[in-house]
């Protein structure tokens, strides 16, 4: 190191002082490197955690519902496969109040699957299940078996469908455009409210204030990636094509067979 280098700090500085300064600089630099590495590690860890959470919402791209046949018959096996990926949808609504809806959907899927597994050939379509159970249970039908399970399942599916359709249609609160409260409210009123008693309705009303921001919800639907709203909405519209047709077909089947029940819980 040249002698004139030491005069940068002090005209009377000694070589010993200079060495100390250099060591301090090196230590500080190394500390900054360690801190930076720590921050990056924490950031990567958070991204992995978020990625695991958002991965659950891959339903829009990876678990599309199949197009219905011309006679609107719904194959039980493929229906169960597609619908089994939907329960995590409710995790993204940010409130434990929706946990019972998620649990109800999981339970109803399990009940329908149990009936189907008992005789896959006989219960090839959802229509086959309702027709067979009507014959088997007589006066107790439709408040029994897979028929009852599918009745409540279709209401949960309608909730998802109306919420996504409301977002796709651009429905929003002009005073709070980045909230999805108005979309969740509409979905609940159309699909579930009439089947809930006063107490349950109040719980859901409270849950609306815990609904996530639209940006966060859309990001979850996009598996954690930062995407433009229109890109995400286009994926929602694509998903809704066969999903809506399936939900509509189930509702039409219940109406045609007079299998709908209006009791409240």
C-alpha positions in Angstrom: 0.0 0.0 0.0 1.6 3.5 -0.9 2.6 5.8 1.9 0.4 8.6 0.6 -2.7 6.4 1.1 -2.7 7.1 4.8 -3.1 10.8 4.4 -6.6 10.3 3.2 -7.7 9.9 6.8 -5.4 12.1 8.8 -2.1 13.8 8.0 -0.6 12.3 11.2 -2.1 8.9 11.0 0.1 5.9 11.6 0.1 2.6 9.7 -1.3 0.8 12.7 -4.4 3.1 12.7 -4.8 2.6 9.0 -4.8 -1.2 9.4 -7.5 -0.9 12.1 -9.6 1.3 9.8 -9.2 -1.2 7.0 -10.2 -4.1 9.3 -13.3 -2.2 10.5 -14.3 -1.5 6.9 -13.9 -5.1 6.0 -15.9 -6.2 9.0 -18.7 -3.8 8.2 -18.7 -4.9 4.6 -18.9 -8.5 5.7 -21.7 -7.7 8.1 -23.7 -6.0 5.3 -23.2 -9.1 3.2 -24.4 -11.4 5.9 -27.4 -9.1 6.6 -28.3 -8.9 2.9 -28.0 -12.7 2.7 -30.3 -13.1 5.7 -32.9 -10.7 4.2 -32.8 -12.6 0.9 -33.2 -15.9 2.7 -36.2 -14.7 4.7 -37.7 -13.3 1.5 -37.2 -16.6 -0.3 -38.8 -18.4 2.6 -41.8 -16.1 2.6 -42.2 -16.6 -1.2 -42.1 -20.4 -0.7 -44.7 -20.2 2.0 -46.9 -17.9 -0.2 -46.3 -20.2 -3.2 -47.6 -23.1 -1.2 -50.7 -21.2 -0.3 -51.3 -19.9 -3.7 -50.6 -23.3 -5.3 -53.9 -24.4 -3.8 -55.7 -22.0 -6.1 -54.5 -23.7 -9.3 -58.1 -24.7 -10.0 -58.7 -22.1 -12.7 -56.0 -23.5 -15.0 -55.3 -27.0 -13.9 -58.7 -28.4 -12.9 -61.1 -27.4 -15.5 -64.6 -28.9 -15.5 -65.4 -31.0 -18.6 -67.8 -29.9 -21.3 -71.2 -31.4 -20.8 -72.6 -33.9 -23.3 -75.6 -32.8 -25.5 -78.1 -34.4 -23.1 -76.5 -32.5 -20.1 -75.7 -35.8 -18.3 -72.9 -35.3 -15.7 -70.5 -38.1 -15.3 -70.0 -38.8 -11.6 -66.3 -39.8 -11.7 -65.1 -36.7 -13.6 -67.4 -34.4 -11.6 -66.0 -35.7 -8.3 -62.4 -35.3 -9.6 -63.0 -31.7 -10.6 -65.0 -30.6 -7.6 -62.5 -32.2 -5.1 -60.0 -29.3 -5.9 -62.5 -26.5 -5.0 -62.6 -26.5 -1.2 -59.3 -24.5 -0.8 -61.2 -21.7 -2.7 -62.7 -20.7 0.7 -59.2 -20.3 2.3 -58.7 -17.3 0.1 -61.7 -15.4 1.5 -59.7 -14.7 4.6 -62.2 -15.6 7.3 -62.8 -18.6 9.4 -66.5 -18.0 9.1 -66.3 -19.6 5.7 -64.7 -22.7 7.2 -68.1 -24.4 7.8 -68.9 -24.0 4.1 -65.6 -25.5 3.1 -66.1 -28.4 5.6 -69.6 -28.9 4.3 -68.4 -29.1 0.7 -65.7 -31.7 1.7 -68.2 -33.7 3.6 -70.8 -33.8 0.8 -68.2 -34.8 -1.8 -67.2 -37.6 0.5 -70.8 -38.8 0.8 -71.4 -38.7 -2.9 -68.1 -40.5 -3.6 -69.0 -43.3 -1.1 -72.3 -43.9 -3.0 -70.5 -43.9 -6.3 -67.8 -46.2 -5.2 -70.4 -48.7 -4.1 -71.5 -49.3 -7.7 -69.7 -47.2 -10.3 -71.5 -48.8 -13.2 -75.0 -48.1 -11.8 -74.1 -44.6 -10.7 -72.2 -43.5 -13.8 -74.0 -40.1 -13.8 -75.3 -37.9 -11.1 -78.8 -38.3 -12.7 -78.4 -42.1 -12.2 -77.8 -41.5 -8.5 -80.9 -39.4 -7.9 -83.1 -41.8 -9.9 -81.8 -44.8 -8.0 -82.1 -43.2 -4.6 -85.6 -42.0 -5.3 -86.6 -45.6 -6.0 -84.7 -47.0 -3.0 -85.8 -44.6 -0.3 -89.3 -43.8 -1.3 -91.0 -41.2 0.9 -87.7 -40.4 2.7 -86.3 -39.1 -0.6 -84.8 -36.5 -1.3 -83.7 -35.9 2.3 -81.3 -38.8 2.3 -78.1 -40.1 0.9 -76.1 -38.6 -2.0 -79.2 -36.7 -3.1 -79.2 -34.6 0.0 -75.4 -34.2 -0.2 -75.5 -33.1 -3.8 -78.3 -30.6 -3.0 -76.1 -28.8 -0.5 -73.0 -29.2 -2.6 -74.6 -27.5 -5.6 -75.4 -24.5 -3.3 -71.7 -24.1 -2.4 -70.8 -24.4 -6.1 -73.3 -21.7 -6.9 -71.6 -19.4 -4.3 -68.3 -19.9 -6.1 -69.8 -19.4 -9.5 -71.7 -16.2 -8.6 -68.7 -14.7 -6.9 -66.4 -15.3 -9.9 -69.0 -14.2 -12.4 -69.5 -11.0 -10.4 -65.8 -10.3 -10.6 -65.7 -11.2 -14.3 -68.6 -8.8 -15.0 -66.7 -5.9 -13.3 -69.2 -5.5 -10.5 -67.6 -3.4 -7.7 -68.2 -0.8 -5.0 -67.4 2.5 -6.6 -66.4 3.9 -3.2 -64.1 1.0 -2.4 -63.1 -0.5 -5.8 -60.3 -2.7 -4.3 -62.7 -4.6 -2.0 -64.6 -7.7 -3.0 -67.3 -7.3 -0.3 -70.0 -6.5 -2.8 -69.1 -9.6 -4.8 -69.1 -11.9 -1.8 -72.4 -10.4 -0.6 -74.0 -11.0 -4.0 -72.8 -14.6 -4.1 -74.0 -15.3 -0.6 -77.5 -13.8 -1.2 -78.0 -15.7 -4.4 -76.7 -19.1 -3.2 -76.9 -19.7 0.5 -78.7 -16.9 2.4 -82.3 -18.3 2.1 -81.2 -21.6 3.5 -79.6 -20.1 6.6 -81.3 -19.0 9.8 -80.9 -15.6 11.4 -77.8 -16.5 13.5 -75.9 -18.0 10.6 -76.8 -15.0 8.4 -75.3 -12.7 11.0 -72.1 -14.7 11.1 -71.7 -14.4 7.4 -72.5 -10.7 7.5 -69.6 -10.2 10.0 -67.4 -12.3 7.7 -67.8 -9.8 4.9 -65.7 -7.3 6.7 -62.8 -9.8 6.8 -62.9 -10.4 3.0 -59.5 -9.8 1.3 -58.7 -7.0 -1.0 -59.5 -7.6 -4.6 -55.8 -7.4 -5.6 -54.8 -10.1 -3.0 -57.7 -12.3 -4.1 -56.8 -12.0 -7.7 -53.2 -12.7 -6.9 -54.2 -15.9 -5.1 -56.2 -17.0 -8.2 -53.0 -16.4 -10.2 -50.9 -18.7 -7.9 -49.1 -15.7 -6.3 -47.9 -14.2 -9.5 -48.2 -10.5 -10.2 -50.5 -10.3 -13.2 -52.8 -7.7 -14.7 -56.4 -7.8 -13.7 -57.6 -8.5 -17.2 -55.3 -11.4 -17.6 -56.7 -13.0 -14.4 -60.3 -12.1 -15.3 -59.8 -13.9 -18.7 -58.8 -17.0 -16.9 -61.8 -16.7 -14.6 -64.1 -16.4 -17.7 -62.5 -19.4 -19.2 -63.0 -21.5 -16.1 -66.6 -20.3 -15.7 -67.7 -21.7 -19.1 -67.9 -25.4 -18.2 -68.2 -24.8 -14.5 -71.4 -22.6 -14.8 -72.9 -25.1 -17.3 -72.3 -27.9 -14.8 -73.8 -26.0 -11.8 -76.8 -24.9 -14.0 -77.4 -28.5 -15.1 -77.4 -29.8 -11.5 -79.9 -27.2 -10.5 -82.1 -27.9 -13.5 -82.0 -31.6 -12.6 -83.2 -31.0 -9.1 -86.0 -28.7 -10.3 -87.1 -31.3 -12.9 -87.1 -34.1 -10.4 -88.7 -32.0 -7.7 -85.8 -32.8 -5.4 -85.2 -29.3 -4.0 -85.7 -28.7 -0.2 -86.1 -25.2 1.3 -85.5 -25.9 5.1 -83.0 -23.7 6.9 -80.0 -24.5 9.1 
